[in-house]
Amino acid sequence: RIRGIRVRGFRHAMHKAILLGVITYAVAVTASASIAIGSLSAPGIMAPRGMISGNAGLKLRGGADDSAVPTLKRVMSHQDIATEIHGEADTFETRFFAKDINEGEHRSLWHDLPLFEVDQVDNKPTGSLNFVCEIPKWTRKKFELATKEALNPIKQDEKKGELRSFKKGDIYFNYGCFPRTWEDPDFVHPDIGVGGDNDPLDVCEIGLRQIPTGSVRPVKVLGVLCMIDEGEADWKIVAIDREDAWADRLHDIGDVERLLPGTLGTIREWFRTYKIPDGKPANEFALGEKFMDRAFSLSVVHETHRAWARLVRGNAEEAADEKPQEDTGTKPSSKKKFTLKRNLSVPALDALKQVEGSMLNDETVLAEAMQKATIG
């Protein structure tokens, strides 16, 4: 029986064999074409072993390994991005690369993707921010942006020669980061007293859908929690997919507590306890373990966006003179700014200048985007 049709007799059996052959061939061709253009049917979903392309021929543009072409291009929309998977599945070589489906070029999800989503018609900020998903909800493999690799693909973290997964179990929310942000270890927040963790700003997306690894979604910022991880500030933005069924009813962190009771406590307890199965102590939190509101959250987004600009521009020392920190009685991190910059794969200053209409060089546009995000 094929699709409910009973096949009888030799002639029909032959037709059946031919039909199966055609279907098999079509599936093979479709799969090959999908992988060839780097756009699997479900971006971010791992293809079967043996169907993932190797790294040979991949043009690493814009990272530390590509000094000959120091360009940095701007992907204007999350709709322009497909996920291309390289390396054998579930190995140290597996990488999720972002690819611009319009131009056929690979992109850095950290540096090329803008922080603020921009309307494709009027080129104005929509009020949403671009969220890069690293770990889908209800999964446990610890995927993260490879900040030290060219084009910053997503890879599974490793420790002591093993790929890392959360021993605590599956994570309860979509977890990832905001592009063009950086938690500067040498910036000591006056309310926290310690420097950042040298990574992009983390985001917990609390919507209903599971977002695949490598996918980008426009989100609304709702609040933020500050975890202290091994003496470093590790901010956790709480956000929701703009197209989620709850998005129109959630405008600030208080709405989450009122309409979705238990959600914030679940997030906090996840981060408090997820390292305990590894034999480590529970994590601690700043600000009285409180989730701060949307306005405070956007100030964190703004500061980490500026820190990313300083990182890429390579003028961290000059930036420190531009905005003196308050005397908090604590010492800045002992880590060296330029050592960090050498360890991270960032575009050159010349590349940053080529970003068309970059919000980092247009204070009016940046202010408008922040205002729209605040109103939204």
N, C-alpha and C positions, 0 to 999 in steps of 0.2 A: 504493500500500500504506500503510495506516494501522495502526500497531501490529501488523503482521503479517497484516492482513486485506486480501485483494485485492478491489478494487471494480470491478465490471463493469457495463456498460450505462449508459444515460442516467439511470435512476432511482437507481442506486447512485452515479453521479457527483454528482447533486443532493444525495443524503444526505451525501456526502463534503464538498461545499462547505458545507453547513449545519453539519456537525460541526466543520470547521475554524473557521468563524465563531464557534461557541460556545466553542471552546477559546481562540481569540484574545481574545474578550471576557472570559472568565474570568481569563486571565492578566493582562489590563489592569486588571481590577477588583481582583484580588489585589495587584498591584503598587501601585496607587493607595492601597488601604487600608493596606498596609504602611507606605508613606511618610507617610500622613496621621497614623498613630499614633506615628511615629518609631521603629518597630521593624522594621528590615530582617531578612530571613530569617537572615542571618549578621551579627550585630552587629559593626560596625567595618569591614565590607567595603564598598568604595565602590560606589555605585549608578552606572549608566550616565549619561553626560551628558544633561541635560534632565530627569532623573528625581529630582533632588535639590532639596528645597524651598529657597526663598530665606529670608532673615532676617526678612522682613516678618511681623509677628505673633508673633515669638518673645518670650516674657516673660523678660527678664533679671532674675532674682530673686537677691538676695544678693551682688551685685558692686558695683563702683564706679559703674556706670551706673544703679543702682537705689536711690538713697538714700531714696526714698519708702517702700520696704518692706524695712527692714533686718533680715530674718529669716534664720535659718540652721537648716535642718532636717537631721536625721540619717538617712541611708540605712543601715539596719541590716544589710543583706545584699547581697552581690554579685549575688545572684539577682534583686534588685529593679531592676536597672539594664539599660536598653536603650540602644543607641547611635543617635542621630539626627544625620544628616549634613546640613549646610546649606551653600549656596554651590555653584557649579559645580565639578565634579571637577577636580583638579590645577590649581587657581588660587590666588591669594593670598587669596581669600574662603572657601575650603573650611574648614569647622569641624566637628569631631566633638563633639557635645554629649551629656552624660549625661542620661537621662530616667528618672524613677521610674515604673515601669510600673503601680504600684498607685495612686499619687495623680495621675499624669499631669503632674507638674511637673518642670522641669529642675533639675538638681543640679550643684554644683561637685564635680568629682572630687578637688580639692585640699582643700576645706574641709568639705563636707557628708559625705563618706564617712569612716567611722571608720578609724583605723589598725589596730586589732585587730578581727578577725572575732568576732562574738558569736553564740552559738547562739540560734536563733529560738524554741526551746522554753523553756529555763531562763534565757535572757538572760545567760549566763556566757561568758567568753572561751573560744574553742576552742583557743587556742595558735597559730593561724595569723594571718598579717597580710594585709591586703588589698593586692594588687599591681595597679597601673594600668598597662596595657600601652600604650606609645606607638608603638614600632617593632617589628613582628613579625619573628621570626627569618627569615632568607633573603630579606630585603628591604633597600632602601637609602635610601628617602625619610626625611629627618630630621624626623620628627614630634615635637612636644613640647607639654606643657601651656602654654597662653598665660597665664602668671602675672600679666600686666598687664591682662587683659581680664575683664570681668564674666562670672561663672560658669566662668571658666578652662577653655574648651574646648580640645581638642587641635587644633593647626594645624601645617602644614609650615613649618619655619624658613626664613627668607629672609636673603640677604646680597647687598648691592650690586644690588638690584632683581631678583634671581633666586631661585627656590625651590631650597633646598639638598637635595642627596642626597650620600651618602658616595661620594666618588670612589674610595675604596679598594675598594668593591664591597659585596656584601651582608653584613649583620651576622650573626653566627653564633649568636645567642641572642635571646630575647625581652627587649626593653629598655624600661624604664619607670621608675616611681617609687612611693614609698609616700605615701599621702595624709597630711595633717596632720603633715608634717615640713618642716623648713626649715633649710638650711645657712647659719647666721648669719655674715656676713662679719666681725662684730665679736667672734665667739667664737674665740679662738685655742686650739686643742687643745694641751695640754702636750707631747704626743708628736709633734706635727706642726710647730708653729711658725708657721702661717699661718691666716688666717680662711677661712670657707666661701665658696661660690660663689653665694649668693643664690638658690638653687633648691631644690625638694623633693629628698629623698634618693633617689639613683639606685639602680635594682635591675636585676641581670642574672639572668633566670630561665632555668635550664638544662634544663628538662624537654623531653620529646620532641615535644609538640604545638606547633604554631604558633598563637600567641594573637593575635587580630585587634586592630587599633588601637581603643582606647576600651574594651576589655573589662576586667573586673576579675576576678581569680582569687585564691583564698586560697593563700598560700604558706608554706613553712617556711624560716626564715633559717638559713643554713649558715656564712657567713663574710663577710669584707669586705676590699676592696683600696682603698688611698688613693692616688689619682692627684693629682699637682700640675699643675693646668692654669692656665697664665699667672699663677703666683704665688698660686693659691687652692686650698684643699683641696676635692677632688671625690671623695667617698666612693662606692664601687661595692659595694653589697650583693650577695652571691651567694645565691640562693634557688631553691627548686624548688616547682612546683605540688604542692599537697597530694595531688591525685588522680593524680599521675604514677606510672608503673610503678616508678620508682626511689625514690619518696619514703620508703617504709618502710625502705629500706636506707641512706639518707643522713641522718645526724644531726648531723654536724659537718664542718668543712672537710677534715679528714683523710680522711674517708670518700670525699669526691669525688676526692681525689688517688689513693686506693688502688683504688677501684672504677671510676672513669672517668678513667684517666690521660690527661694531655694537655689536659683540659678547662680547667683553671685557667691553664695556660700560653697557651692560645689566647685566653682572655679578656684576659690581661695584654698580649699582643702586639698584639691588636686596638687596644686603647686607646693603646698606645705609638706605633703607626704610622699610625693612621687620618687624621691631619692632614698627613702627609708629602706625599701627592699634591696638596695645596693649597699646597705650597711652604713649609710651616711645619716647625720642628724636631720631633723625636720628643718625646713627653711623658715626664715623669719620675714617679717614685713615691716615697712616703715609706715609713718602717718597713722599709727594706731590700728593698723590692719584694715583701714577704711578704703572703700572704693570712692575715688574722687569724682566730681561731676564732670560734665561735658566741657565746660569752660576751662577747668584745670587741665583736662586731658588734651585739649587743643594747644594749650601752652607747652605741654610736653612734646607734642607733635612739632610745633614750631621750633623749639630749641633743638630737637634732634635733626630736623631738616637743615637748620643752620649749621649744625655740627658736620653734617654730611658735606655741605658746601665748603667748609673749612678743610675737611679731609681731602676733598678732590682738588681744591685750589692749592693745597700744600702750604697754607699760611696760618697754621694753628697758633703759632707764637704771636703773630700779629693780631689775630682775632682775640687772643686773651687780653691784649692791651686795649682793644676796642670796647670790650665790655667787662670791666673789672668785676670779679666776684665779691660778694659780701664776706666779711670776716666771720666764718662760722666756727672758728676755733679748731678746725680739722685740717689736716694736711692733705694736699692733692695726692692722687695716686702716684706711686713711684715709677709707674711705667713711662717710657719715653715716647713722645708724640711721633717722632719721625721713625722710630723703630716700628711702631704700630703701622705707620703708613707704608713702610717697606714690606711688611708682612701681609698687608691687604692688597688685593688686586683692584686698583682703582684707575680710571682713565687719567690721562695727562691733562694739565691745565689747558693746553691747546685744544684738546678734545671738548672740554666743557664749553669753550667759547663758541663751538660750532652748533650747540644746541639751539635750535630756532625758538625764539620767544621764551627762553628759560626763565622760570619764575624766580630763580636765584639772582638774575640780573635785572629783574623788572619788579621793583618794589610795589608798584601800583597793582600789577596782576596778582602778586602774592597776597597783598592786603585784601584784594577783592575775593580771592579764593578762601582765605581764612574767614572773612566776614560771611561768605555764603555758607561755609561749613558750620559756622556758629548759628546762623539763622535756621539752617536745615535741620 
